[in-house]
Amino acid sequence: MKKGIIILGSSNSNGTTSQIASFIVARTDFPIIDLNTKIIGKFDYEFNNRDDDFLPLIRHIVESYQIIVFATPVYWYSMSGTMKIFFDRLSDCLKTEKETGRKLRGMEMAVVCCGCDQELKEGFYMPFIETAKYLGMTYQGDMYCVEENGLPVINEAEVEVFLKGVKDEYSIIS
Ligand SMILES: Cc1cc2nc3c(=O)[nH]c(=O)nc-3n(C[C@H](O)[C@H](O)[C@H](O)COP(=O)(O)O)c2cc1C
């Protein structure tokens, strides 16, 4: 089975996106990194945030995992600000941290997200797909869950399709 990690970028560590992430964990055993527990500053042209938690985290990821599952709520039709800062900081891997950036090449990426709208607006996944392409990563798929009454509606059939891309040997851990 592939080794994967879930990057959770929600303002609510116990919200719906976190619940979806936990649901994926139960079927993959992937660990979750909650970005709320990390100090990750915005991208800085002078790299003044180089000593925060981003570089140790991304180094650990490229050394240890094959696939990154990004878990984000939909905030204003986009990924969360927390997640966007993480994506902006991937630019460090093109400048001061090229060795790590090279190791992203060949890795895989997938996305799970949650919002209130019945349907996700077109284009939501574009930044993920294009980032994967730019970094030489393979985009393995995505899954959207609608929030209803404070809970994510999780469609088992969609989960099955999603997990096929995320795992090599597909078997649900029940
Ligand atoms: C700041 C903010 C912006 C939101 N924008 C959208 C949106 O554009 N589209 C949508 O479907 N839901 C939107 N929502 C609803 C959230 O996506 C939804 O409540 C989601 O389940 C929250 O996930 P969380 O518990 O992980 O934060 C927004 C919620 C917040 C707090």
The ligand as a Gaussian input file, in Angstrom:
#p B3LYP/6-31G(d) Opt

LIG

0 1
 C      -15.333000      31.822000       5.707000
 C      -16.279000      30.815000       5.136000
 C      -16.538000      30.835000       3.777000
 C      -17.352000      29.849000       3.204000
 N      -17.539000      29.846000       1.852000
 C      -18.220000      28.823000       1.287000
 C      -18.336000      28.738000      -0.125000
 O      -17.861000      29.573000      -0.875000
 N      -18.997000      27.666000      -0.658000
 C      -19.553000      26.697000       0.144000
 O      -20.134000      25.750000      -0.396000
 N      -19.463000      26.760000       1.490000
 C      -18.797000      27.794000       2.078000
 N      -18.671000      27.852000       3.436000
 C      -19.223000      26.759000       4.253000
 C      -18.132000      25.762000       4.606000
 O      -17.451000      25.309000       3.483000
 C      -18.732000      24.571000       5.322000
 O      -19.398000      25.003000       6.484000
 C      -17.682000      23.540000       5.675000
 O      -18.325000      22.369000       6.129000
 C      -16.764000      24.073000       6.754000
 O      -15.742000      23.136000       7.009000
 P      -14.903000      23.190000       8.387000
 O      -15.849000      22.724000       9.485000
 O      -13.766000      22.263000       8.199000
 O      -14.486000      24.621000       8.559000
 C      -17.927000      28.856000       4.028000
 C      -17.694000      28.876000       5.411000
 C      -16.870000      29.837000       5.950000
 C      -16.614000      29.818000       7.445000

